[in-house]
Amino acid sequence: MKTIKQKILPVIMTILMGLGLVVPSLRVTPVYAADKADAAILKTCAGEEAGGGEGIKCIVKLVANIMSVVIGIAGVIGIVVVGIQYLTAGGNEEQTRKAKRRLLEIVIGVGVYALAYSLLNWLLPGY
């Protein structure tokens, strides 16, 4: 029988790794006035506020930031679920193999998004 340390350490490491994926992607632009809260970001992108927006570049940035948060949260949830599946496999080789495969798929998915995000930053200088 595994000790508590051997069961809990992988779960803690999985949660910490997941937080490492999510925390950098949580960049939020504050809204200062309550009456502008409805469409403040889109008004900024359309150039209606002081300083003007940059049009499509601003909208692409907004969508990329939202996708970063969504993919980060989905990655963390996926890694935690896979960690639980791996821990509860109980020596069953098939379940262990499935959990490892799912973890690989999650890592590949997050990696592909990271490459796409990097490509977007490269294509849009000053982004």
N, CA, C and O of each residue as an XYZ file, in Angstrom:
508
protein
N       0.839     -1.186      0.000
C       0.000      0.000      0.000
C       0.883      1.250      0.000
O       1.862      1.332      0.742
N       0.528      2.205     -0.831
C       1.304      3.428     -0.926
C       1.089      4.293      0.312
O       0.022      4.278      0.924
N       2.106      5.030      0.657
C       1.976      5.939      1.796
C       1.216      7.175      1.374
O       1.024      7.432      0.186
N       0.785      7.937      2.367
C       0.057      9.186      2.091
C       0.915     10.137      1.273
O       0.412     10.824      0.384
N       2.196     10.179      1.566
C       3.112     11.079      0.855
C       3.151     10.753     -0.637
O       3.174     11.655     -1.475
N       3.159      9.476     -0.960
C       3.205      9.074     -2.367
C       1.888      9.344     -3.082
O       1.877      9.486     -4.304
N       0.785      9.417     -2.355
C      -0.507      9.683     -2.981
C      -0.783     11.171     -3.123
O      -1.370     11.603     -4.116
N      -0.368     11.952     -2.146
C      -0.710     13.376     -2.141
C       0.275     14.211     -2.954
O      -0.132     15.192     -3.576
N       1.548     13.854     -2.967
C       2.553     14.645     -3.669
C       2.232     14.831     -5.155
O       2.348     15.952     -5.649
N       1.833     13.784     -5.893
C       1.484     14.022     -7.310
C       0.295     14.959     -7.493
O       0.263     15.731     -8.452
N      -0.678     14.904     -6.593
C      -1.835     15.792     -6.703
C      -1.404     17.235     -6.482
O      -1.820     18.126     -7.222
N      -0.578     17.471     -5.475
C      -0.096     18.824     -5.196
C       0.734     19.343     -6.369
O       0.584     20.496     -6.771
N       1.598     18.505     -6.914
C       2.429     18.922     -8.042
C       1.565     19.232     -9.271
O       1.851     20.173    -10.012
N       0.513     18.440     -9.482
C      -0.383     18.675    -10.604
C      -1.089     20.015    -10.460
O      -1.201     20.766    -11.429
N      -1.560     20.315     -9.267
C      -2.246     21.588     -9.036
C      -1.280     22.753     -9.235
O      -1.644     23.756     -9.848
N      -0.064     22.635     -8.730
C       0.916     23.709     -8.888
C       1.281     23.919    -10.359
O       1.422     25.057    -10.808
N       1.433     22.831    -11.105
C       1.729     22.960    -12.529
C       0.567     23.625    -13.260
O       0.774     24.458    -14.142
N      -0.648     23.256    -12.890
C      -1.826     23.854    -13.507
C      -1.924     25.338    -13.221
O      -2.265     26.125    -14.104
N      -1.627     25.721    -11.991
C      -1.642     27.142    -11.656
C      -0.584     27.904    -12.434
O      -0.773     29.072    -12.772
N       0.527     27.244    -12.717
C       1.566     27.875    -13.524
C       1.095     28.162    -14.940
O       1.599     29.078    -15.590
N       0.126     27.380    -15.425
C      -0.425     27.620    -16.757
C      -1.463     28.736    -16.752
O      -1.566     29.490    -17.720
N      -2.230     28.847    -15.673
C      -3.341     29.785    -15.648
C      -2.928     31.184    -15.217
O      -3.345     32.165    -15.832
N      -2.124     31.291    -14.180
C      -1.822     32.597    -13.595
C      -1.217     33.581    -14.600
O      -1.625     34.742    -14.601
N      -0.260     33.184    -15.462
C       0.275     34.166    -16.415
C      -0.752     34.665    -17.429
O      -0.579     35.743    -17.997
N      -1.808     33.904    -17.661
C      -2.777     34.311    -18.672
C      -3.906     35.166    -18.104
O      -4.805     35.557    -18.848
N      -3.883     35.461    -16.823
C      -4.943     36.263    -16.216
C      -4.581     37.748    -16.237
O      -4.292     38.343    -15.199
N      -4.600     38.326    -17.417
C      -4.344     39.754    -17.559
C      -5.674     40.440    -17.819
O      -6.291     40.238    -18.865
N      -6.110     41.244    -16.876
C      -7.422     41.871    -16.974
C      -7.245     43.381    -17.066
O      -6.463     43.968    -16.318
N      -7.965     43.998    -17.976
C      -7.949     45.439    -18.104
C      -9.045     46.003    -17.201
O     -10.214     45.653    -17.367
N      -8.690     46.872    -16.246
C      -9.718     47.393    -15.340
C     -10.645     48.389    -16.029
O     -10.232     49.108    -16.938
N     -11.883     48.424    -15.595
C     -12.860     49.392    -16.059
C     -13.069     50.363    -14.919
O     -13.405     49.950    -13.809
N     -12.876     51.651    -15.172
C     -12.875     52.642    -14.106
C     -14.237     53.259    -13.835
O     -14.507     53.633    -12.694
N     -15.092     53.380    -14.816
C     -16.381     54.015    -14.607
C     -17.493     52.987    -14.736
O     -17.500     52.191    -15.675
N     -18.427     52.998    -13.804
C     -19.508     52.010    -13.796
C     -20.427     52.177    -15.005
O     -20.946     51.184    -15.515
N     -20.640     53.410    -15.476
C     -21.535     53.616    -16.608
C     -20.912     53.159    -17.924
O     -21.637     52.986    -18.904
N     -19.597     52.958    -17.982
C     -18.937     52.499    -19.197
C     -18.675     51.007    -19.172
O     -18.015     50.482    -20.069
N     -19.175     50.318    -18.170
C     -18.871     48.900    -17.994
C     -19.489     48.021    -19.066
O     -19.017     46.906    -19.289
N     -20.540     48.497    -19.740
C     -21.234     47.653    -20.713
C     -20.340     47.236    -21.868
O     -20.222     46.046    -22.162
N     -19.717     48.186    -22.517
C     -18.916     47.877    -23.692
C     -17.626     48.686    -23.698
O     -17.208     49.184    -24.744
N     -17.002     48.816    -22.549
C     -15.802     49.651    -22.447
C     -14.676     49.141    -23.329
O     -13.977     49.930    -23.966
N     -14.498     47.835    -23.370
C     -13.401     47.278    -24.148
C     -13.656     47.477    -25.641
O     -12.752     47.861    -26.383
N     -14.884     47.215    -26.078
C     -15.190     47.380    -27.499
C     -15.173     48.844    -27.914
O     -14.803     49.155    -29.046
N     -15.572     49.761    -27.012
C     -15.487     51.179    -27.333
C     -14.035     51.599    -27.507
O     -13.710     52.399    -28.385
N     -13.170     51.056    -26.666
C     -11.745     51.355    -26.785
C     -11.215     50.838    -28.113
O     -10.434     51.522    -28.775
N     -11.627     49.649    -28.507
C     -11.167     49.086    -29.778
C     -11.692     49.880    -30.969
O     -11.035     49.945    -32.008
N     -12.869     50.485    -30.826
C     -13.440     51.258    -31.926
C     -12.903     52.677    -31.967
O     -13.195     53.419    -32.906
N     -12.123     53.070    -30.965
C     -11.535     54.402    -30.961
C     -12.442     55.469    -30.416
O     -12.194     56.651    -30.659
N     -13.504     55.108    -29.676
C     -14.453     56.085    -29.156
C     -13.943     56.787    -27.904
O     -14.455     57.850    -27.555
N     -12.953     56.227    -27.220
C     -12.422     56.861    -26.022
C     -11.143     57.604    -26.366
O     -10.619     57.478    -27.472
N     -10.645     58.377    -25.414
C      -9.418     59.144    -25.636
C      -8.265     58.211    -25.955
O      -8.118     57.167    -25.319
N      -7.470     58.564    -26.904
C      -6.341     57.732    -27.294
C      -6.638     56.878    -28.502
O      -5.715     56.464    -29.203
N      -7.881     56.609    -28.759
C      -8.264     55.842    -29.937
C      -7.854     54.384    -29.864
O      -6.947     54.021    -29.115
N      -8.507     53.575    -30.625
C      -8.195     52.156    -30.673
C      -7.430     51.824    -31.925
O      -7.113     52.693    -32.738
N      -7.141     50.557    -32.064
C      -6.382     50.111    -33.229
C      -7.200     49.152    -34.076
O      -6.636     48.414    -34.883
N      -8.507     49.146    -33.912
C      -9.383     48.352    -34.737
C      -9.237     46.859    -34.537
O      -9.360     46.350    -33.422
N      -8.970     46.158    -35.638
C      -8.927     44.702    -35.621
C      -7.811     44.172    -34.725
O      -7.941     43.105    -34.125
N      -6.725     44.915    -34.640
C      -5.610     44.502    -33.786
C      -6.043     44.434    -32.319
O      -5.640     43.534    -31.583
N      -6.849     45.375    -31.918
C      -7.358     45.416    -30.548
C      -8.309     44.250    -30.290
O      -8.261     43.632    -29.226
N      -9.155     43.954    -31.241
C     -10.107     42.849    -31.088
C      -9.376     41.515    -31.061
O      -9.730     40.635    -30.276
N      -8.358     41.350    -31.906
C      -7.569     40.114    -31.901
C      -6.878     39.937    -30.554
O      -6.806     38.828    -30.024
N      -6.377     41.025    -30.011
C      -5.734     40.978    -28.694
C      -6.735     40.557    -27.625
O      -6.415     39.739    -26.762
N      -7.938     41.107    -27.676
C      -8.986     40.763    -26.723
C      -9.345     39.281    -26.817
O      -9.440     38.597    -25.798
N      -9.545     38.790    -28.032
C      -9.892     37.380    -28.223
C      -8.751     36.477    -27.760
O      -9.000     35.449    -27.131
N      -7.519     36.839    -28.058
C      -6.373     36.029    -27.638
C      -6.259     35.974    -26.118
O      -5.936     34.926    -25.559
N      -6.520     37.080    -25.453
C      -6.459     37.089    -23.995
C      -7.568     36.236    -23.381
O      -7.337     35.518    -22.408
N      -8.764     36.315    -23.949
C      -9.863     35.480    -23.452
C      -9.548     34.004    -23.685
O      -9.768     33.172    -22.805
N      -9.033     33.681    -24.873
C      -8.678     32.283    -25.163
C      -7.568     31.780    -24.240
O      -7.562     30.610    -23.860
N      -6.636     32.653    -23.882
C      -5.567     32.249    -22.968
C      -6.136     31.841    -21.626
O      -5.709     30.843    -21.046
N      -7.087     32.597    -21.130
C      -7.703     32.270    -19.849
C      -8.487     30.961    -19.955
O      -8.369     30.091    -19.093
N      -9.290     30.827    -21.016
C     -10.111     29.624    -21.185
C      -9.235     28.376    -21.319
O      -9.494     27.364    -20.669
N      -8.215     28.445    -22.147
C      -7.346     27.284    -22.352
C      -6.536     26.991    -21.098
O      -6.297     25.827    -20.776
N      -6.115     28.021    -20.394
C      -5.401     27.804    -19.139
C      -6.255     27.092    -18.107
O      -5.800     26.148    -17.462
N      -7.494     27.544    -17.948
C      -8.397     26.915    -16.985
C      -8.724     25.490    -17.423
O      -8.730     24.578    -16.596
N      -8.995     25.288    -18.702
C      -9.288     23.941    -19.195
C      -8.085     23.015    -19.000
O      -8.250     21.844    -18.658
N      -6.884     23.537    -19.217
C      -5.682     22.737    -19.006
C      -5.507     22.332    -17.561
O      -5.158     21.188    -17.270
N      -5.746     23.263    -16.653
C      -5.630     22.948    -15.224
C      -6.650     21.898    -14.820
O      -6.314     20.928    -14.140
N      -7.895     22.090    -15.239
C      -8.936     21.112    -14.908
C      -8.592     19.753    -15.491
O      -8.740     18.733    -14.819
N      -8.134     19.730    -16.736
C      -7.757     18.465    -17.369
C      -6.621     17.769    -16.645
O      -6.663     16.555    -16.444
N      -5.606     18.526    -16.253
C      -4.463     17.931    -15.558
C      -4.880     17.392    -14.196
O      -4.424     16.324    -13.788
N      -5.739     18.116    -13.491
C      -6.215     17.633    -12.192
C      -7.029     16.351    -12.362
O      -6.854     15.401    -11.599
N      -7.917     16.320    -13.356
C      -8.725     15.116    -13.597
C      -7.827     13.934    -13.958
O      -8.028     12.827    -13.457
N      -6.849     14.161    -14.815
C      -5.932     13.085    -15.192
C      -5.130     12.617    -13.978
O      -4.898     11.419    -13.811
N      -4.709     13.552    -13.136
C      -3.988     13.179    -11.928
C      -4.827     12.302    -11.021
O      -4.330     11.330    -10.452
N      -6.097     12.641    -10.886
C      -6.995     11.828    -10.064
C      -7.200     10.459    -10.704
O      -7.209      9.447    -10.002
N      -7.365     10.413    -12.022
C      -7.516      9.127    -12.706
C      -6.275      8.268    -12.541
O      -6.370      7.054    -12.362
N      -5.118      8.897    -12.602
C      -3.866      8.154    -12.460
C      -3.724      7.605    -11.037
O      -3.286      6.472    -10.838
N      -4.100      8.422    -10.057
C      -3.997      7.983     -8.669
C      -4.991      6.880     -8.335
O      -4.696      6.004     -7.522
N      -6.152      6.916     -8.949
C      -7.176      5.917     -8.643
C      -7.095      4.691     -9.538
O      -7.943      3.804     -9.441
N      -6.099      4.623    -10.400
C      -5.953      3.461    -11.280
C      -5.703      2.192    -10.471
O      -6.110      1.104    -10.879
N      -5.048      2.323     -9.350
C      -4.849      1.183     -8.465
C      -4.056      0.048     -9.092
O      -4.344     -1.117     -8.820
N      -3.087      0.346     -9.907
C      -2.272     -0.693    -10.511
C      -2.856     -1.268    -11.797
O      -2.222     -2.111    -12.432
N      -4.041     -0.833    -12.192
C      -4.639     -1.285    -13.441
C      -3.858     -0.648    -14.597
O      -3.870      0.569    -14.787
N      -3.191     -1.501    -15.350
C      -2.298     -1.019    -16.394
C      -3.035     -0.254    -17.502
O      -2.512      0.725    -18.035
N      -4.227     -0.692    -17.838
C      -4.980     -0.036    -18.909
C      -5.414      1.370    -18.492
O      -5.309      2.305    -19.286
N      -5.898      1.532    -17.260
C      -6.305      2.857    -16.784
C      -5.100      3.790    -16.647
O      -5.197      4.986    -16.924
N      -3.971      3.235    -16.221
C      -2.750      4.036    -16.123
C      -2.318      4.517    -17.497
O      -1.921      5.671    -17.658
N      -2.393      3.640    -18.484
C      -2.029      4.000    -19.851
C      -2.967      5.082    -20.408
O      -2.518      6.007    -21.085
N      -4.276      4.959    -20.118
C      -5.236      5.968    -20.572
C      -4.947      7.329    -19.948
O      -5.005      8.358    -20.621
N      -4.635      7.319    -18.650
C      -4.346      8.580    -17.961
C      -3.093      9.237    -18.540
O      -3.065     10.450    -18.750
N      -2.066      8.441    -18.795
C      -0.837      8.995    -19.372
C      -1.098      9.558    -20.766
O      -0.565     10.606    -21.127
N      -1.912      8.866    -21.539
C      -2.239      9.321    -22.892
C      -3.012     10.646    -22.853
O      -2.740     11.557    -23.635
N      -3.978     10.738    -21.932
C      -4.744     11.979    -21.803
C      -3.851     13.132    -21.366
O      -4.000     14.251    -21.856
N      -2.923     12.868    -20.449
C      -1.999     13.913    -20.016
C      -1.151     14.393    -21.185
O      -0.921     15.592    -21.342
N      -0.685     13.455    -22.005
C       0.090     13.826    -23.184
C      -0.744     14.684    -24.133
O      -0.240     15.660    -24.689
N      -2.005     14.331    -24.322
C      -2.877     15.107    -25.199
C      -3.103     16.517    -24.667
O      -3.143     17.478    -25.435
N      -3.251     16.634    -23.349
C      -3.443     17.958    -22.752
C      -2.191     18.810    -22.935
O      -2.278     19.981    -23.304
N      -1.036     18.220    -22.679
C       0.224     18.959    -22.822
C       0.424     19.378    -24.276
O       0.862     20.498    -24.535
N       0.114     18.504    -25.223
C       0.239     18.847    -26.640
C      -0.728     19.985    -26.995
O      -0.349     20.911    -27.711
N      -1.961     19.924    -26.505
C      -2.938     20.971    -26.786
C      -2.507     22.326    -26.262
O      -2.594     23.330    -26.970
N      -2.039     22.357    -25.018
C      -1.579     23.623    -24.440
C      -0.333     24.111    -25.187
O      -0.169     25.312    -25.404
N       0.534     23.189    -25.575
C       1.729     23.566    -26.327
C       1.401     24.143    -27.691
O       2.018     25.118    -28.119
N       0.432     23.549    -28.375
C       0.019     24.063    -29.689
C      -0.565     25.459    -29.531
O      -0.296     26.340    -30.347
N      -1.371     25.670    -28.479
C      -1.915     27.013    -28.268
C      -0.790     27.999    -27.961
O      -0.813     29.132    -28.443
N       0.187     27.582    -27.169
C       1.308     28.468    -26.848
C       2.066     28.857    -28.124
O       2.473     30.008    -28.279
N       2.251     27.904    -29.026
C       2.901     28.216    -30.302
C       2.057     29.171    -31.142
O       2.591     30.093    -31.760
N       0.743     28.955    -31.166
C      -0.141     29.836    -31.920
C      -0.124     31.251    -31.338
O      -0.117     32.234    -32.079
N      -0.117     31.342    -30.020
C      -0.075     32.645    -29.352
C       1.252     33.344    -29.652
O       1.285     34.553    -29.879
N       2.342     32.576    -29.652
C       3.649     33.147    -29.984
C       3.688     33.634    -31.432
O       4.235     34.698    -31.725
N       3.106     32.852    -32.323
C       3.043     33.247    -33.734
C       2.231     34.534    -33.899
O       2.601     35.413    -34.678
N       1.126     34.636    -33.163
C       0.307     35.834    -33.219
C       1.095     37.049    -32.722
O       1.006     38.130    -33.303
N       1.858     36.869    -31.655
C       2.679     37.969    -31.139
C       3.772     38.358    -32.134
O       4.140     39.529    -32.225
N       4.283     37.398    -32.866
C       5.304     37.676    -33.850
C       4.727     38.391    -35.068
O       5.364     39.289    -35.616
N       3.532     38.002    -35.493
C       2.896     38.606    -36.653
C       2.381     40.008    -36.385
O       2.339     40.836    -37.295
N       1.991     40.286    -35.154
C       1.486     41.606    -34.786
C       2.449     42.283    -33.843
O       2.266     42.204    -32.629
N       3.477     42.949    -34.358
C       4.445     43.606    -33.486
C       3.782     44.685    -32.631
O       2.849     45.359    -33.067
N       4.272     44.829    -31.433
C       3.682     45.795    -30.521
C       2.404     45.318    -29.887
O       1.711     46.093    -29.227
N       2.081     44.072    -30.071
C       0.859     43.445    -29.575
C       1.020     43.279    -28.117
O       0.120     42.768    -27.451
